């Protein structure tokens, strides 16, 4: 698990008040739907705020790259690492 994935898991767990055991959240855990974190499209705005606040990365444009980034923890962490222009450390 990368440092960004680890930090992202903690941020999402705390920021979204997820009730699942943090040990069950892995890089391949899907973000939306019942088979993952159980989040829905309403949670996208809160995820965007948390990612911007903690990593300095914005998820403003709903383009193909952002949609792909929101697939699972690993894809979102990779997106953050690619777009972390603020130099925020994981």
PDB file with one MODEL, atoms N, CA, C and O in Angstrom:
MODEL        1
ATOM      1  N   UNK A   1       0.850  -1.176   0.000  1.00  0.00           N
ATOM      2  CA  UNK A   1       0.000   0.000   0.000  1.00  0.00           C
ATOM      3  C   UNK A   1       0.896   1.240   0.000  1.00  0.00           C
ATOM      4  O   UNK A   1       1.857   1.328   0.765  1.00  0.00           O
ATOM      5  N   UNK A   2       0.565   2.195  -0.871  1.00  0.00           N
ATOM      6  CA  UNK A   2       1.373   3.412  -0.969  1.00  0.00           C
ATOM      7  C   UNK A   2       1.007   4.384   0.168  1.00  0.00           C
ATOM      8  O   UNK A   2      -0.060   4.268   0.771  1.00  0.00           O
ATOM      9  N   UNK A   3       1.897   5.333   0.447  1.00  0.00           N
ATOM     10  CA  UNK A   3       1.568   6.330   1.470  1.00  0.00           C
ATOM     11  C   UNK A   3       0.290   7.114   1.138  1.00  0.00           C
ATOM     12  O   UNK A   3      -0.499   7.427   2.030  1.00  0.00           O
ATOM     13  N   UNK A   4       0.093   7.425  -0.135  1.00  0.00           N
ATOM     14  CA  UNK A   4      -1.112   8.161  -0.530  1.00  0.00           C
ATOM     15  C   UNK A   4      -2.355   7.311  -0.308  1.00  0.00           C
ATOM     16  O   UNK A   4      -3.367   7.823   0.169  1.00  0.00           O
ATOM     17  N   UNK A   5      -2.302   6.038  -0.640  1.00  0.00           N
ATOM     18  CA  UNK A   5      -3.452   5.150  -0.413  1.00  0.00           C
ATOM     19  C   UNK A   5      -3.776   5.074   1.081  1.00  0.00           C
ATOM     20  O   UNK A   5      -4.941   5.144   1.473  1.00  0.00           O
ATOM     21  N   UNK A   6      -2.748   4.933   1.902  1.00  0.00           N
ATOM     22  CA  UNK A   6      -2.942   4.834   3.348  1.00  0.00           C
ATOM     23  C   UNK A   6      -3.599   6.110   3.898  1.00  0.00           C
ATOM     24  O   UNK A   6      -4.558   6.044   4.669  1.00  0.00           O
ATOM     25  N   UNK A   7      -3.070   7.264   3.492  1.00  0.00           N
ATOM     26  CA  UNK A   7      -3.620   8.535   3.960  1.00  0.00           C
ATOM     27  C   UNK A   7      -5.047   8.726   3.441  1.00  0.00           C
ATOM     28  O   UNK A   7      -5.922   9.178   4.180  1.00  0.00           O
ATOM     29  N   UNK A   8      -5.278   8.384   2.188  1.00  0.00           N
ATOM     30  CA  UNK A   8      -6.607   8.529   1.594  1.00  0.00           C
ATOM     31  C   UNK A   8      -7.640   7.675   2.332  1.00  0.00           C
ATOM     32  O   UNK A   8      -8.750   8.137   2.596  1.00  0.00           O
ATOM     33  N   UNK A   9      -7.286   6.455   2.659  1.00  0.00           N
ATOM     34  CA  UNK A   9      -8.190   5.573   3.401  1.00  0.00           C
ATOM     35  C   UNK A   9      -8.564   6.207   4.741  1.00  0.00           C
ATOM     36  O   UNK A   9      -9.737   6.228   5.115  1.00  0.00           O
ATOM     37  N   UNK A  10      -7.576   6.718   5.452  1.00  0.00           N
ATOM     38  CA  UNK A  10      -7.845   7.350   6.752  1.00  0.00           C
ATOM     39  C   UNK A  10      -8.723   8.595   6.607  1.00  0.00           C
ATOM     40  O   UNK A  10      -9.636   8.816   7.403  1.00  0.00           O
ATOM     41  N   UNK A  11      -8.441   9.395   5.594  1.00  0.00           N
ATOM     42  CA  UNK A  11      -9.209  10.617   5.365  1.00  0.00           C
ATOM     43  C   UNK A  11     -10.659  10.280   5.021  1.00  0.00           C
ATOM     44  O   UNK A  11     -11.583  10.892   5.558  1.00  0.00           O
ATOM     45  N   UNK A  12     -10.860   9.313   4.132  1.00  0.00           N
ATOM     46  CA  UNK A  12     -12.229   8.941   3.757  1.00  0.00           C
ATOM     47  C   UNK A  12     -12.969   8.310   4.930  1.00  0.00           C
ATOM     48  O   UNK A  12     -14.148   8.592   5.145  1.00  0.00           O
ATOM     49  N   UNK A  13     -12.287   7.462   5.686  1.00  0.00           N
ATOM     50  CA  UNK A  13     -12.920   6.810   6.845  1.00  0.00           C
ATOM     51  C   UNK A  13     -13.403   7.850   7.846  1.00  0.00           C
ATOM     52  O   UNK A  13     -14.543   7.794   8.307  1.00  0.00           O
ATOM     53  N   UNK A  14     -12.538   8.794   8.178  1.00  0.00           N
ATOM     54  CA  UNK A  14     -12.892   9.816   9.160  1.00  0.00           C
ATOM     55  C   UNK A  14     -13.836  10.872   8.587  1.00  0.00           C
ATOM     56  O   UNK A  14     -14.842  11.222   9.204  1.00  0.00           O
ATOM     57  N   UNK A  15     -13.498  11.372   7.404  1.00  0.00           N
ATOM     58  CA  UNK A  15     -14.265  12.467   6.808  1.00  0.00           C
ATOM     59  C   UNK A  15     -15.678  12.092   6.405  1.00  0.00           C
ATOM     60  O   UNK A  15     -16.590  12.915   6.479  1.00  0.00           O
ATOM     61  N   UNK A  16     -15.862  10.842   5.975  1.00  0.00           N
ATOM     62  CA  UNK A  16     -17.190  10.387   5.572  1.00  0.00           C
ATOM     63  C   UNK A  16     -17.875   9.578   6.659  1.00  0.00           C
ATOM     64  O   UNK A  16     -18.986   9.080   6.482  1.00  0.00           O
ATOM     65  N   UNK A  17     -17.186   9.458   7.793  1.00  0.00           N
ATOM     66  CA  UNK A  17     -17.718   8.713   8.946  1.00  0.00           C
ATOM     67  C   UNK A  17     -18.159   7.296   8.553  1.00  0.00           C
ATOM     68  O   UNK A  17     -19.255   6.844   8.886  1.00  0.00           O
ATOM     69  N   UNK A  18     -17.263   6.621   7.835  1.00  0.00           N
ATOM     70  CA  UNK A  18     -17.546   5.251   7.392  1.00  0.00           C
ATOM     71  C   UNK A  18     -17.553   4.320   8.589  1.00  0.00           C
ATOM     72  O   UNK A  18     -16.697   4.416   9.468  1.00  0.00           O
ATOM     73  N   UNK A  19     -18.503   3.440   8.618  1.00  0.00           N
ATOM     74  CA  UNK A  19     -18.645   2.526   9.761  1.00  0.00           C
ATOM     75  C   UNK A  19     -17.884   1.219   9.583  1.00  0.00           C
ATOM     76  O   UNK A  19     -17.790   0.432  10.525  1.00  0.00           O
ATOM     77  N   UNK A  20     -17.349   0.977   8.415  1.00  0.00           N
ATOM     78  CA  UNK A  20     -16.653  -0.294   8.209  1.00  0.00           C
ATOM     79  C   UNK A  20     -15.272  -0.269   8.847  1.00  0.00           C
ATOM     80  O   UNK A  20     -14.668   0.790   9.017  1.00  0.00           O
ATOM     81  N   UNK A  21     -14.789  -1.444   9.193  1.00  0.00           N
ATOM     82  CA  UNK A  21     -13.470  -1.607   9.805  1.00  0.00           C
ATOM     83  C   UNK A  21     -12.410  -1.139   8.813  1.00  0.00           C
ATOM     84  O   UNK A  21     -12.409  -1.561   7.657  1.00  0.00           O
ATOM     85  N   UNK A  22     -11.515  -0.275   9.259  1.00  0.00           N
ATOM     86  CA  UNK A  22     -10.490   0.284   8.380  1.00  0.00           C
ATOM     87  C   UNK A  22      -9.595  -0.809   7.782  1.00  0.00           C
ATOM     88  O   UNK A  22      -9.069  -0.643   6.682  1.00  0.00           O
ATOM     89  N   UNK A  23      -9.422  -1.911   8.493  1.00  0.00           N
ATOM     90  CA  UNK A  23      -8.597  -3.017   7.987  1.00  0.00           C
ATOM     91  C   UNK A  23      -9.219  -3.661   6.750  1.00  0.00           C
ATOM     92  O   UNK A  23      -8.519  -4.322   5.984  1.00  0.00           O
ATOM     93  N   UNK A  24     -10.508  -3.479   6.549  1.00  0.00           N
ATOM     94  CA  UNK A  24     -11.190  -4.045   5.385  1.00  0.00           C
ATOM     95  C   UNK A  24     -11.067  -3.164   4.145  1.00  0.00           C
ATOM     96  O   UNK A  24     -11.380  -3.600   3.037  1.00  0.00           O
ATOM     97  N   UNK A  25     -10.617  -1.939   4.328  1.00  0.00           N
ATOM     98  CA  UNK A  25     -10.476  -1.020   3.200  1.00  0.00           C
ATOM     99  C   UNK A  25      -9.079  -1.174   2.620  1.00  0.00           C
ATOM    100  O   UNK A  25      -8.086  -0.860   3.277  1.00  0.00           O
ATOM    101  N   UNK A  26      -9.008  -1.654   1.400  1.00  0.00           N
ATOM    102  CA  UNK A  26      -7.751  -1.928   0.716  1.00  0.00           C
ATOM    103  C   UNK A  26      -7.681  -1.096  -0.562  1.00  0.00           C
ATOM    104  O   UNK A  26      -8.685  -0.505  -0.960  1.00  0.00           O
ATOM    105  N   UNK A  27      -6.514  -1.037  -1.217  1.00  0.00           N
ATOM    106  CA  UNK A  27      -6.395  -0.266  -2.454  1.00  0.00           C
ATOM    107  C   UNK A  27      -7.415  -0.661  -3.532  1.00  0.00           C
ATOM    108  O   UNK A  27      -7.849   0.188  -4.311  1.00  0.00           O
ATOM    109  N   UNK A  28      -7.797  -1.939  -3.581  1.00  0.00           N
ATOM    110  CA  UNK A  28      -8.743  -2.360  -4.622  1.00  0.00           C
ATOM    111  C   UNK A  28     -10.208  -2.227  -4.192  1.00  0.00           C
ATOM    112  O   UNK A  28     -11.104  -2.640  -4.928  1.00  0.00           O
ATOM    113  N   UNK A  29     -10.457  -1.659  -3.018  1.00  0.00           N
ATOM    114  CA  UNK A  29     -11.831  -1.452  -2.550  1.00  0.00           C
ATOM    115  C   UNK A  29     -12.506  -0.403  -3.423  1.00  0.00           C
ATOM    116  O   UNK A  29     -12.006   0.712  -3.571  1.00  0.00           O
ATOM    117  N   UNK A  30     -13.650  -0.773  -4.001  1.00  0.00           N
ATOM    118  CA  UNK A  30     -14.385   0.174  -4.846  1.00  0.00           C
ATOM    119  C   UNK A  30     -15.024   1.240  -3.968  1.00  0.00           C
ATOM    120  O   UNK A  30     -15.390   0.982  -2.821  1.00  0.00           O
ATOM    121  N   UNK A  31     -15.150   2.426  -4.516  1.00  0.00           N
ATOM    122  CA  UNK A  31     -15.644   3.559  -3.749  1.00  0.00           C
ATOM    123  C   UNK A  31     -17.172   3.581  -3.699  1.00  0.00           C
ATOM    124  O   UNK A  31     -17.759   3.869  -2.656  1.00  0.00           O
ATOM    125  N   UNK A  32     -17.805   3.280  -4.816  1.00  0.00           N
ATOM    126  CA  UNK A  32     -19.260   3.363  -4.886  1.00  0.00           C
ATOM    127  C   UNK A  32     -19.894   1.982  -4.952  1.00  0.00           C
ATOM    128  O   UNK A  32     -19.302   1.044  -5.486  1.00  0.00           O
ATOM    129  N   UNK A  33     -21.090   1.861  -4.411  1.00  0.00           N
ATOM    130  CA  UNK A  33     -21.841   0.615  -4.477  1.00  0.00           C
ATOM    131  C   UNK A  33     -21.708  -0.235  -3.233  1.00  0.00           C
ATOM    132  O   UNK A  33     -20.869   0.012  -2.367  1.00  0.00           O
ATOM    133  N   UNK A  34     -22.555  -1.238  -3.171  1.00  0.00           N
ATOM    134  CA  UNK A  34     -22.648  -2.107  -1.993  1.00  0.00           C
ATOM    135  C   UNK A  34     -21.417  -2.984  -1.783  1.00  0.00           C
ATOM    136  O   UNK A  34     -21.132  -3.387  -0.656  1.00  0.00           O
ATOM    137  N   UNK A  35     -20.688  -3.283  -2.852  1.00  0.00           N
ATOM    138  CA  UNK A  35     -19.534  -4.177  -2.739  1.00  0.00           C
ATOM    139  C   UNK A  35     -18.250  -3.447  -2.351  1.00  0.00           C
ATOM    140  O   UNK A  35     -17.169  -4.034  -2.377  1.00  0.00           O
ATOM    141  N   UNK A  36     -18.364  -2.186  -1.997  1.00  0.00           N
ATOM    142  CA  UNK A  36     -17.188  -1.411  -1.621  1.00  0.00           C
ATOM    143  C   UNK A  36     -17.474  -0.583  -0.396  1.00  0.00           C
ATOM    144  O   UNK A  36     -17.945  -1.093   0.620  1.00  0.00           O
ATOM    145  N   UNK A  37     -17.182   0.712  -0.499  1.00  0.00           N
ATOM    146  CA  UNK A  37     -17.414   1.610   0.626  1.00  0.00           C
ATOM    147  C   UNK A  37     -18.894   1.928   0.817  1.00  0.00           C
ATOM    148  O   UNK A  37     -19.293   2.449   1.859  1.00  0.00           O
ATOM    149  N   UNK A  38     -19.701   1.615  -0.186  1.00  0.00           N
ATOM    150  CA  UNK A  38     -21.134   1.848  -0.070  1.00  0.00           C
ATOM    151  C   UNK A  38     -21.546   3.286  -0.331  1.00  0.00           C
ATOM    152  O   UNK A  38     -22.659   3.681   0.017  1.00  0.00           O
ATOM    153  N   UNK A  39     -20.678   4.066  -0.931  1.00  0.00           N
ATOM    154  CA  UNK A  39     -20.985   5.462  -1.198  1.00  0.00           C
ATOM    155  C   UNK A  39     -21.810   5.581  -2.475  1.00  0.00           C
ATOM    156  O   UNK A  39     -21.878   4.651  -3.278  1.00  0.00           O
ATOM    157  N   UNK A  40     -22.437   6.750  -2.645  1.00  0.00           N
ATOM    158  CA  UNK A  40     -23.200   6.994  -3.866  1.00  0.00           C
ATOM    159  C   UNK A  40     -22.802   8.347  -4.446  1.00  0.00           C
ATOM    160  O   UNK A  40     -21.905   9.013  -3.929  1.00  0.00           O
ATOM    161  N   UNK A  41     -23.469   8.745  -5.511  1.00  0.00           N
ATOM    162  CA  UNK A  41     -23.087   9.966  -6.222  1.00  0.00           C
ATOM    163  C   UNK A  41     -23.200  11.213  -5.353  1.00  0.00           C
ATOM    164  O   UNK A  41     -22.522  12.205  -5.620  1.00  0.00           O
ATOM    165  N   UNK A  42     -24.028  11.188  -4.337  1.00  0.00           N
ATOM    166  CA  UNK A  42     -24.154  12.324  -3.422  1.00  0.00           C
ATOM    167  C   UNK A  42     -22.844  12.552  -2.666  1.00  0.00           C
ATOM    168  O   UNK A  42     -22.529  13.686  -2.303  1.00  0.00           O
ATOM    169  N   UNK A  43     -22.089  11.497  -2.430  1.00  0.00           N
ATOM    170  CA  UNK A  43     -20.840  11.588  -1.676  1.00  0.00           C
ATOM    171  C   UNK A  43     -19.675  12.156  -2.494  1.00  0.00           C
ATOM    172  O   UNK A  43     -18.624  12.463  -1.932  1.00  0.00           O
ATOM    173  N   UNK A  44     -19.846  12.297  -3.805  1.00  0.00           N
ATOM    174  CA  UNK A  44     -18.751  12.785  -4.649  1.00  0.00           C
ATOM    175  C   UNK A  44     -18.292  14.167  -4.217  1.00  0.00           C
ATOM    176  O   UNK A  44     -17.091  14.436  -4.168  1.00  0.00           O
ATOM    177  N   UNK A  45     -19.230  15.038  -3.907  1.00  0.00           N
ATOM    178  CA  UNK A  45     -18.864  16.397  -3.503  1.00  0.00           C
ATOM    179  C   UNK A  45     -18.022  16.378  -2.232  1.00  0.00           C
ATOM    180  O   UNK A  45     -17.032  17.102  -2.132  1.00  0.00           O
ATOM    181  N   UNK A  46     -18.405  15.565  -1.273  1.00  0.00           N
ATOM    182  CA  UNK A  46     -17.634  15.491  -0.028  1.00  0.00           C
ATOM    183  C   UNK A  46     -16.250  14.883  -0.266  1.00  0.00           C
ATOM    184  O   UNK A  46     -15.270  15.324   0.335  1.00  0.00           O
ATOM    185  N   UNK A  47     -16.166  13.882  -1.129  1.00  0.00           N
ATOM    186  CA  UNK A  47     -14.862  13.307  -1.488  1.00  0.00           C
ATOM    187  C   UNK A  47     -13.987  14.390  -2.123  1.00  0.00           C
ATOM    188  O   UNK A  47     -12.809  14.519  -1.789  1.00  0.00           O
ATOM    189  N   UNK A  48     -14.569  15.162  -3.037  1.00  0.00           N
ATOM    190  CA  UNK A  48     -13.825  16.232  -3.707  1.00  0.00           C
ATOM    191  C   UNK A  48     -13.300  17.252  -2.699  1.00  0.00           C
ATOM    192  O   UNK A  48     -12.160  17.704  -2.811  1.00  0.00           O
ATOM    193  N   UNK A  49     -14.114  17.611  -1.728  1.00  0.00           N
ATOM    194  CA  UNK A  49     -13.695  18.574  -0.701  1.00  0.00           C
ATOM    195  C   UNK A  49     -12.550  18.000   0.140  1.00  0.00           C
ATOM    196  O   UNK A  49     -11.573  18.694   0.424  1.00  0.00           O
ATOM    197  N   UNK A  50     -12.676  16.740   0.531  1.00  0.00           N
ATOM    198  CA  UNK A  50     -11.630  16.105   1.348  1.00  0.00           C
ATOM    199  C   UNK A  50     -10.311  15.991   0.594  1.00  0.00           C
ATOM    200  O   UNK A  50      -9.246  16.253   1.152  1.00  0.00           O
ATOM    201  N   UNK A  51     -10.385  15.600  -0.683  1.00  0.00           N
ATOM    202  CA  UNK A  51      -9.165  15.456  -1.494  1.00  0.00           C
ATOM    203  C   UNK A  51      -8.499  16.813  -1.689  1.00  0.00           C
ATOM    204  O   UNK A  51      -7.275  16.917  -1.611  1.00  0.00           O
ATOM    205  N   UNK A  52      -9.286  17.848  -1.940  1.00  0.00           N
ATOM    206  CA  UNK A  52      -8.733  19.193  -2.101  1.00  0.00           C
ATOM    207  C   UNK A  52      -8.102  19.677  -0.797  1.00  0.00           C
ATOM    208  O   UNK A  52      -6.996  20.217  -0.802  1.00  0.00           O
ATOM    209  N   UNK A  53      -8.799  19.487   0.307  1.00  0.00           N
ATOM    210  CA  UNK A  53      -8.319  19.954   1.609  1.00  0.00           C
ATOM    211  C   UNK A  53      -7.028  19.271   2.039  1.00  0.00           C
ATOM    212  O   UNK A  53      -6.113  19.929   2.534  1.00  0.00           O
ATOM    213  N   UNK A  54      -6.947  17.959   1.854  1.00  0.00           N
ATOM    214  CA  UNK A  54      -5.810  17.198   2.381  1.00  0.00           C
ATOM    215  C   UNK A  54      -4.667  16.994   1.401  1.00  0.00           C
ATOM    216  O   UNK A  54      -3.533  16.747   1.813  1.00  0.00           O
ATOM    217  N   UNK A  55      -4.958  17.095   0.085  1.00  0.00           N
ATOM    218  CA  UNK A  55      -3.913  16.843  -0.910  1.00  0.00           C
ATOM    219  C   UNK A  55      -3.691  18.021  -1.860  1.00  0.00           C
ATOM    220  O   UNK A  55      -2.713  18.028  -2.608  1.00  0.00           O
ATOM    221  N   UNK A  56      -4.582  19.016  -1.843  1.00  0.00           N
ATOM    222  CA  UNK A  56      -4.450  20.136  -2.766  1.00  0.00           C
ATOM    223  C   UNK A  56      -4.780  19.766  -4.200  1.00  0.00           C
ATOM    224  O   UNK A  56      -4.309  20.414  -5.134  1.00  0.00           O
ATOM    225  N   UNK A  57      -5.587  18.727  -4.380  1.00  0.00           N
ATOM    226  CA  UNK A  57      -5.960  18.243  -5.711  1.00  0.00           C
ATOM    227  C   UNK A  57      -7.460  18.419  -5.885  1.00  0.00           C
ATOM    228  O   UNK A  57      -8.248  18.027  -5.024  1.00  0.00           O
ATOM    229  N   UNK A  58      -7.847  19.016  -7.010  1.00  0.00           N
ATOM    230  CA  UNK A  58      -9.267  19.263  -7.256  1.00  0.00           C
ATOM    231  C   UNK A  58      -9.864  18.218  -8.190  1.00  0.00           C
ATOM    232  O   UNK A  58      -9.222  17.767  -9.139  1.00  0.00           O
ATOM    233  N   UNK A  59     -11.096  17.849  -7.901  1.00  0.00           N
ATOM    234  CA  UNK A  59     -11.856  16.903  -8.728  1.00  0.00           C
ATOM    235  C   UNK A  59     -13.050  17.628  -9.350  1.00  0.00           C
ATOM    236  O   UNK A  59     -14.163  17.102  -9.359  1.00  0.00           O
ATOM    237  N   UNK A  60     -12.820  18.825  -9.866  1.00  0.00           N
ATOM    238  CA  UNK A  60     -13.910  19.654 -10.343  1.00  0.00           C
ATOM    239  C   UNK A  60     -14.575  19.129 -11.602  1.00  0.00           C
ATOM    240  O   UNK A  60     -15.798  19.003 -11.652  1.00  0.00           O
ATOM    241  N   UNK A  61     -13.798  18.827 -12.598  1.00  0.00           N
ATOM    242  CA  UNK A  61     -14.358  18.430 -13.890  1.00  0.00           C
ATOM    243  C   UNK A  61     -14.752  16.965 -13.883  1.00  0.00           C
ATOM    244  O   UNK A  61     -13.929  16.096 -13.593  1.00  0.00           O
ATOM    245  N   UNK A  62     -15.994  16.692 -14.199  1.00  0.00           N
ATOM    246  CA  UNK A  62     -16.437  15.307 -14.294  1.00  0.00           C
ATOM    247  C   UNK A  62     -16.132  14.792 -15.700  1.00  0.00           C
ATOM    248  O   UNK A  62     -17.032  14.614 -16.520  1.00  0.00           O
ATOM    249  N   UNK A  63     -14.852  14.557 -15.958  1.00  0.00           N
ATOM    250  CA  UNK A  63     -14.433  14.012 -17.244  1.00  0.00           C
ATOM    251  C   UNK A  63     -14.069  12.535 -17.066  1.00  0.00           C
ATOM    252  O   UNK A  63     -14.190  11.982 -15.973  1.00  0.00           O
ATOM    253  N   UNK A  64     -13.622  11.910 -18.154  1.00  0.00           N
ATOM    254  CA  UNK A  64     -13.301  10.482 -18.100  1.00  0.00           C
ATOM    255  C   UNK A  64     -12.201  10.176 -17.088  1.00  0.00           C
ATOM    256  O   UNK A  64     -12.252   9.149 -16.410  1.00  0.00           O
ATOM    257  N   UNK A  65     -11.208  11.057 -16.982  1.00  0.00           N
ATOM    258  CA  UNK A  65     -10.110  10.812 -16.047  1.00  0.00           C
ATOM    259  C   UNK A  65     -10.606  10.825 -14.598  1.00  0.00           C
ATOM    260  O   UNK A  65     -10.205   9.974 -13.803  1.00  0.00           O
ATOM    261  N   UNK A  66     -11.462  11.770 -14.250  1.00  0.00           N
ATOM    262  CA  UNK A  66     -11.992  11.853 -12.885  1.00  0.00           C
ATOM    263  C   UNK A  66     -12.908  10.670 -12.608  1.00  0.00           C
ATOM    264  O   UNK A  66     -12.842  10.080 -11.530  1.00  0.00           O
ATOM    265  N   UNK A  67     -13.762  10.315 -13.564  1.00  0.00           N
ATOM    266  CA  UNK A  67     -14.646   9.152 -13.372  1.00  0.00           C
ATOM    267  C   UNK A  67     -13.819   7.884 -13.159  1.00  0.00           C
ATOM    268  O   UNK A  67     -14.157   7.066 -12.302  1.00  0.00           O
ATOM    269  N   UNK A  68     -12.757   7.712 -13.916  1.00  0.00           N
ATOM    270  CA  UNK A  68     -11.889   6.540 -13.754  1.00  0.00           C
ATOM    271  C   UNK A  68     -11.180   6.585 -12.401  1.00  0.00           C
ATOM    272  O   UNK A  68     -10.986   5.546 -11.769  1.00  0.00           O
ATOM    273  N   UNK A  69     -10.792   7.780 -11.954  1.00  0.00           N
ATOM    274  CA  UNK A  69     -10.111   7.923 -10.665  1.00  0.00           C
ATOM    275  C   UNK A  69     -11.008   7.515  -9.515  1.00  0.00           C
ATOM    276  O   UNK A  69     -10.518   7.035  -8.493  1.00  0.00           O
ATOM    277  N   UNK A  70     -12.305   7.694  -9.658  1.00  0.00           N
ATOM    278  CA  UNK A  70     -13.247   7.381  -8.593  1.00  0.00           C
ATOM    279  C   UNK A  70     -13.681   5.918  -8.590  1.00  0.00           C
ATOM    280  O   UNK A  70     -14.670   5.567  -7.945  1.00  0.00           O
ATOM    281  N   UNK A  71     -12.957   5.070  -9.299  1.00  0.00           N
ATOM    282  CA  UNK A  71     -13.269   3.642  -9.348  1.00  0.00           C
ATOM    283  C   UNK A  71     -12.981   2.956  -8.018  1.00  0.00           C
ATOM    284  O   UNK A  71     -13.845   2.283  -7.456  1.00  0.00           O
ATOM    285  N   UNK A  72     -11.760   3.131  -7.521  1.00  0.00           N
ATOM    286  CA  UNK A  72     -11.374   2.494  -6.260  1.00  0.00           C
ATOM    287  C   UNK A  72     -10.308   3.339  -5.561  1.00  0.00           C
ATOM    288  O   UNK A  72      -9.890   4.376  -6.078  1.00  0.00           O
ATOM    289  N   UNK A  73      -9.881   2.896  -4.407  1.00  0.00           N
ATOM    290  CA  UNK A  73      -8.898   3.644  -3.614  1.00  0.00           C
ATOM    291  C   UNK A  73      -7.593   3.826  -4.396  1.00  0.00           C
ATOM    292  O   UNK A  73      -7.038   4.924  -4.422  1.00  0.00           O
ATOM    293  N   UNK A  74      -7.108   2.772  -5.023  1.00  0.00           N
ATOM    294  CA  UNK A  74      -5.839   2.835  -5.755  1.00  0.00           C
ATOM    295  C   UNK A  74      -5.903   3.818  -6.918  1.00  0.00           C
ATOM    296  O   UNK A  74      -4.957   4.573  -7.142  1.00  0.00           O
ATOM    297  N   UNK A  75      -7.013   3.818  -7.661  1.00  0.00           N
ATOM    298  CA  UNK A  75      -7.117   4.724  -8.810  1.00  0.00           C
ATOM    299  C   UNK A  75      -7.223   6.172  -8.349  1.00  0.00           C
ATOM    300  O   UNK A  75      -6.672   7.063  -8.996  1.00  0.00           O
ATOM    301  N   UNK A  76      -7.915   6.421  -7.255  1.00  0.00           N
ATOM    302  CA  UNK A  76      -8.012   7.791  -6.736  1.00  0.00           C
ATOM    303  C   UNK A  76      -6.661   8.248  -6.191  1.00  0.00           C
ATOM    304  O   UNK A  76      -6.272   9.398  -6.393  1.00  0.00           O
ATOM    305  N   UNK A  77      -5.951   7.369  -5.511  1.00  0.00           N
ATOM    306  CA  UNK A  77      -4.617   7.714  -4.994  1.00  0.00           C
ATOM    307  C   UNK A  77      -3.654   8.010  -6.145  1.00  0.00           C
ATOM    308  O   UNK A  77      -2.851   8.938  -6.056  1.00  0.00           O
ATOM    309  N   UNK A  78      -3.731   7.226  -7.223  1.00  0.00           N
ATOM    310  CA  UNK A  78      -2.867   7.467  -8.385  1.00  0.00           C
ATOM    311  C   UNK A  78      -3.195   8.821  -9.021  1.00  0.00           C
ATOM    312  O   UNK A  78      -2.291   9.551  -9.425  1.00  0.00           O
ATOM    313  N   UNK A  79      -4.470   9.151  -9.109  1.00  0.00           N
ATOM    314  CA  UNK A  79      -4.899  10.454  -9.637  1.00  0.00           C
ATOM    315  C   UNK A  79      -4.322  11.570  -8.760  1.00  0.00           C
ATOM    316  O   UNK A  79      -3.789  12.555  -9.271  1.00  0.00           O
ATOM    317  N   UNK A  80      -4.431  11.411  -7.454  1.00  0.00           N
ATOM    318  CA  UNK A  80      -3.901  12.407  -6.525  1.00  0.00           C
ATOM    319  C   UNK A  80      -2.401  12.577  -6.736  1.00  0.00           C
ATOM    320  O   UNK A  80      -1.913  13.705  -6.803  1.00  0.00           O
ATOM    321  N   UNK A  81      -1.670  11.483  -6.840  1.00  0.00           N
ATOM    322  CA  UNK A  81      -0.222  11.559  -7.037  1.00  0.00           C
ATOM    323  C   UNK A  81       0.130  12.259  -8.353  1.00  0.00           C
ATOM    324  O   UNK A  81       1.102  13.013  -8.411  1.00  0.00           O
ATOM    325  N   UNK A  82      -0.649  12.016  -9.403  1.00  0.00           N
ATOM    326  CA  UNK A  82      -0.391  12.657 -10.703  1.00  0.00           C
ATOM    327  C   UNK A  82      -0.678  14.154 -10.674  1.00  0.00           C
ATOM    328  O   UNK A  82      -0.013  14.922 -11.369  1.00  0.00           O
ATOM    329  N   UNK A  83      -1.651  14.574  -9.888  1.00  0.00           N
ATOM    330  CA  UNK A  83      -2.113  15.963  -9.929  1.00  0.00           C
ATOM    331  C   UNK A  83      -1.750  16.768  -8.685  1.00  0.00           C
ATOM    332  O   UNK A  83      -2.260  17.872  -8.492  1.00  0.00           O
ATOM    333  N   UNK A  84      -0.895  16.239  -7.863  1.00  0.00           N
ATOM    334  CA  UNK A  84      -0.543  16.911  -6.618  1.00  0.00           C
ATOM    335  C   UNK A  84       0.461  18.032  -6.890  1.00  0.00           C
ATOM    336  O   UNK A  84       1.656  17.893  -6.627  1.00  0.00           O
ATOM    337  N   UNK A  85      -0.041  19.128  -7.414  1.00  0.00           N
ATOM    338  CA  UNK A  85       0.833  20.263  -7.763  1.00  0.00           C
ATOM    339  C   UNK A  85       1.212  21.086  -6.541  1.00  0.00           C
ATOM    340  O   UNK A  85       2.168  21.860  -6.583  1.00  0.00           O
ATOM    341  N   UNK A  86       0.465  20.919  -5.453  1.00  0.00           N
ATOM    342  CA  UNK A  86       0.760  21.693  -4.242  1.00  0.00           C
ATOM    343  C   UNK A  86       1.916  21.087  -3.449  1.00  0.00           C
ATOM    344  O   UNK A  86       2.401  21.696  -2.495  1.00  0.00           O
ATOM    345  N   UNK A  87       2.350  19.911  -3.832  1.00  0.00           N
ATOM    346  CA  UNK A  87       3.446  19.270  -3.131  1.00  0.00           C
ATOM    347  C   UNK A  87       3.078  18.768  -1.755  1.00  0.00           C
ATOM    348  O   UNK A  87       3.945  18.611  -0.897  1.00  0.00           O
ATOM    349  N   UNK A  88       1.806  18.516  -1.537  1.00  0.00           N
ATOM    350  CA  UNK A  88       1.349  18.025  -0.239  1.00  0.00           C
ATOM    351  C   UNK A  88       1.848  16.601  -0.065  1.00  0.00           C
ATOM    352  O   UNK A  88       1.645  15.753  -0.935  1.00  0.00           O
ATOM    353  N   UNK A  89       2.491  16.343   1.042  1.00  0.00           N
ATOM    354  CA  UNK A  89       3.047  15.023   1.298  1.00  0.00           C
ATOM    355  C   UNK A  89       1.953  14.065   1.770  1.00  0.00           C
ATOM    356  O   UNK A  89       1.092  14.440   2.566  1.00  0.00           O
ATOM    357  N   UNK A  90       1.994  12.815   1.269  1.00  0.00           N
ATOM    358  CA  UNK A  90       0.968  11.838   1.696  1.00  0.00           C
ATOM    359  C   UNK A  90       1.062  11.467   3.150  1.00  0.00           C
ATOM    360  O   UNK A  90       0.267  10.663   3.634  1.00  0.00           O
TER     361      UNK A  90
ENDMDL
END
